[in-house]
Amino acid sequence: MNTEAWQPQTIIDHFFFDFDGTLTSLEGIDVLAQMNGVAEKVQEITRRCMEQTGLTLEDYRARLVYTQPTKAQIQLLAAQYLKAQTLGAEAVVKLLLRLNKKVYILSGGIRESILPFATRVGIPLAQVLAVDVYFDEHGSYRGFDEQSYLAQAKGKAQAILDLAPASANSLLIGDGMSDWEARAAVTRFIGYGGKHPKAWIKAHAPFFINGEELYSLLPLGLTQAESTQLTGAEAIHYDLGLAAIKNKVVLIQES
């Protein structure tokens, strides 16, 4: 079998997944804002950050100040995340882990709400990079970790550089501008469409999954030699991704 031009030529060791809108269909901060009656204000900030400007510390702070999430609401969000898992997310992550890949969640979301999802799919909690939020003894919002890279502009790129050796081959998949801004920090960037494709990412990403599934990541992230190791359900999932590429559900920019 000939190697396709879009297939990785060397093994990718580190896989970085955006969370909101990628591993799950939800945007967590918008869900919390809806709970507290401030959806319009918060969604406007989220939309601008995701589609145009990228995230800033000021935007991050403003959304939480508007929302004032409680600890109980964070737990409710965690349960909703589990129900809104993107098609193929768990299978893809577990396959990568079986192949001894380093798999990370890299998110500007609230870490406590993401941890149950990570446990479900098998990602070590130490490899969940997200933002810590603080509460008082009554469970009321009191602030967040303002030093976190992931609450700041271009923070994902810095986080990746801290996690992956310069010699490592790495891949990042995500749906927003904060992911696009980090593309130079990885060997391969994949834009993800999901329920709300971002026009800029779709037009400019070298690879763009124009759908609501993650099986396509497998042929884009594994070498041809690695694909021959897959059997049973893993091989079926790989073939689903291959079909998406052949049917142009995955958009590939001409190099």
C-alpha positions in Angstrom: 0.0 0.0 0.0 1.4 3.4 -1.0 1.7 6.1 1.7 -0.7 9.0 1.1 0.8 12.5 1.2 -1.4 13.4 4.2 -0.2 10.5 6.3 2.4 11.1 9.0 5.8 10.0 7.8 7.3 9.7 11.3 5.6 8.5 14.5 3.8 11.2 16.5 4.5 10.8 20.2 2.4 13.5 21.9 -1.3 14.2 21.3 -2.9 17.3 22.6 -6.7 17.6 22.6 -8.8 20.7 23.1 -11.8 19.9 25.3 -14.8 22.1 24.9 -16.2 21.8 21.4 -13.7 19.0 20.5 -13.8 16.1 22.9 -17.2 17.2 24.0 -19.9 19.1 22.1 -20.4 21.6 24.9 -18.8 25.0 25.7 -18.7 24.7 29.4 -18.7 28.3 30.4 -21.7 29.0 28.2 -23.6 26.1 29.9 -22.8 27.6 33.3 -23.8 31.1 32.1 -27.1 29.6 31.0 -27.7 28.2 34.5 -27.2 31.7 36.0 -29.2 33.8 33.4 -26.2 35.5 31.8 -25.9 33.5 28.7 -26.1 36.3 26.2 -23.3 38.3 27.7 -21.0 35.3 28.2 -21.7 33.8 24.8 -20.8 37.0 23.1 -17.4 37.0 24.7 -16.9 33.2 24.0 -17.9 33.7 20.3 -15.5 36.5 19.8 -12.6 34.7 21.5 -13.3 31.4 19.6 -13.8 33.0 16.2 -11.7 36.1 16.0 -9.4 37.3 18.8 -8.3 34.3 20.9 -8.6 34.3 24.6 -7.2 36.9 27.0 -6.9 37.0 30.7 -9.4 39.9 30.8 -11.9 38.0 28.8 -11.5 34.9 31.0 -12.0 36.9 34.2 -15.0 38.7 32.7 -16.8 35.5 31.9 -16.4 34.1 35.3 -17.4 37.4 37.0 -20.6 37.5 35.0 -21.3 33.8 35.6 -20.4 33.3 39.3 -20.5 29.5 39.0 -21.0 27.5 42.2 -19.1 24.3 43.1 -22.4 22.4 42.7 -22.8 23.8 39.2 -19.3 22.7 38.3 -20.3 19.2 39.3 -23.5 19.4 37.2 -21.4 20.5 34.2 -19.0 17.6 34.7 -22.0 15.2 34.4 -23.2 17.0 31.3 -19.8 16.7 29.7 -20.0 12.9 30.1 -23.3 12.8 28.2 -22.0 15.1 25.4 -18.9 13.1 24.5 -18.0 13.5 20.8 -18.5 10.5 18.6 -15.3 8.4 18.7 -13.6 10.4 21.5 -13.3 7.5 24.0 -12.3 4.9 21.4 -9.7 7.2 19.8 -8.1 8.2 23.1 -8.0 4.6 24.4 -6.4 3.4 21.1 -3.7 6.1 21.4 -3.0 5.2 25.0 -2.7 1.5 24.1 0.0 2.5 21.5 1.8 4.2 24.4 1.2 7.8 23.2 1.3 10.7 25.6 -2.2 12.0 25.5 -3.1 15.4 27.1 -6.2 17.5 27.5 -5.3 21.2 27.0 -8.2 23.4 27.8 -9.2 26.9 29.0 -12.1 25.2 30.7 -12.5 24.6 34.5 -10.3 21.7 35.4 -12.6 20.2 38.1 -15.4 19.8 35.6 -13.1 18.0 33.1 -11.5 15.4 35.4 -14.4 12.9 35.4 -14.4 12.9 31.6 -10.6 12.3 31.6 -11.1 9.4 34.0 -13.8 7.9 31.8 -11.6 7.9 28.7 -8.4 6.9 30.6 -6.3 10.1 30.4 -4.1 10.4 33.5 -5.2 13.3 35.6 -1.7 14.8 35.7 -2.1 15.2 31.9 -5.2 17.3 32.2 -4.1 20.9 31.8 -7.0 23.3 32.5 -7.8 26.2 34.9 -8.4 25.8 38.6 -11.3 27.7 40.0 -11.7 28.5 43.7 -14.7 28.5 46.0 -15.4 29.5 49.6 -16.7 27.1 52.3 -20.2 27.5 51.0 -19.3 26.6 47.4 -19.6 30.1 46.1 -17.2 31.4 43.4 -14.1 33.2 44.7 -11.7 33.4 41.8 -9.5 31.4 39.5 -5.8 30.7 38.9 -4.8 33.8 37.0 -1.2 32.5 36.6 -2.4 29.6 34.5 -1.1 29.7 30.9 -4.5 28.4 29.8 -6.4 31.5 31.0 -4.1 33.8 29.0 -3.5 34.8 25.4 -1.5 32.2 23.4 -1.2 30.0 26.6 -1.7 26.7 24.8 1.5 27.2 22.9 3.5 27.8 26.0 1.9 24.8 27.7 2.8 22.5 24.8 6.4 23.8 24.8 6.7 22.9 28.5 5.2 19.4 28.0 6.7 18.1 24.8 10.5 17.9 24.2 11.6 20.0 21.3 12.6 16.7 19.5 9.2 15.2 19.9 6.6 14.9 17.1 3.3 16.3 18.4 -0.2 16.8 17.3 -2.9 19.3 18.4 -6.6 19.1 17.6 -9.0 21.9 18.4 -11.8 24.0 17.2 -11.0 27.6 18.2 -8.6 30.5 17.8 -6.6 29.5 21.0 -5.8 26.2 19.3 -4.9 27.9 16.0 -2.6 30.2 17.8 -0.7 27.2 19.1 -0.2 25.5 15.8 3.5 26.4 15.5 4.2 24.6 18.8 3.3 21.2 17.3 4.3 19.1 14.3 0.8 18.7 13.1 -2.3 20.8 13.7 -5.8 19.6 13.0 -8.8 21.9 13.0 -12.0 20.4 14.3 -15.5 21.5 13.1 -18.0 19.9 15.4 -21.4 21.5 15.9 -20.1 25.0 15.4 -17.3 25.2 12.8 -15.2 28.3 12.9 -14.8 29.9 9.5 -11.2 31.0 9.9 -10.1 27.6 11.2 -11.9 25.8 8.4 -10.3 28.0 5.7 -6.8 28.0 7.1 -6.1 24.7 9.0 -3.9 22.3 7.0 -6.4 19.6 8.1 -10.0 20.2 9.1 -12.5 17.6 10.3 -15.7 19.1 8.9 -18.0 16.9 11.0 -18.8 15.7 14.5 -16.6 12.7 14.9 -13.0 12.0 16.0 -12.2 8.8 14.1 -10.6 10.9 11.4 -7.8 11.7 13.8 -6.5 8.2 13.6 -5.3 8.1 9.9 -4.1 11.7 10.4 -2.2 10.8 13.5 -0.8 7.4 12.9 1.8 6.2 10.4 0.9 3.6 7.9 3.1 1.1 9.8 1.2 1.8 13.0 -2.1 1.3 11.2 -1.1 -2.2 10.4 -1.0 -3.1 14.1 -4.7 -2.4 14.5 -7.2 -5.2 14.7 -10.9 -5.7 15.5 -12.7 -2.5 16.6 -9.6 -0.4 16.4 -9.2 -1.3 12.7 -12.9 -0.5 12.1 -12.5 2.9 13.8 -9.4 3.6 11.7 -11.3 2.7 8.5 -14.1 5.0 9.5 -11.6 7.9 9.7 -10.1 6.8 6.4 -13.5 6.9 4.8 -14.1 10.4 6.1 -10.9 11.5 4.4 -11.7 9.8 1.1 -15.3 11.3 1.2 -13.8 14.7 1.8 -15.4 15.1 5.2 -11.8 15.9 6.2 -10.6 19.0 4.3 -6.9 18.9 3.4 -5.1 22.0 2.2 -3.0 21.6 -0.9 0.7 22.1 0.2 
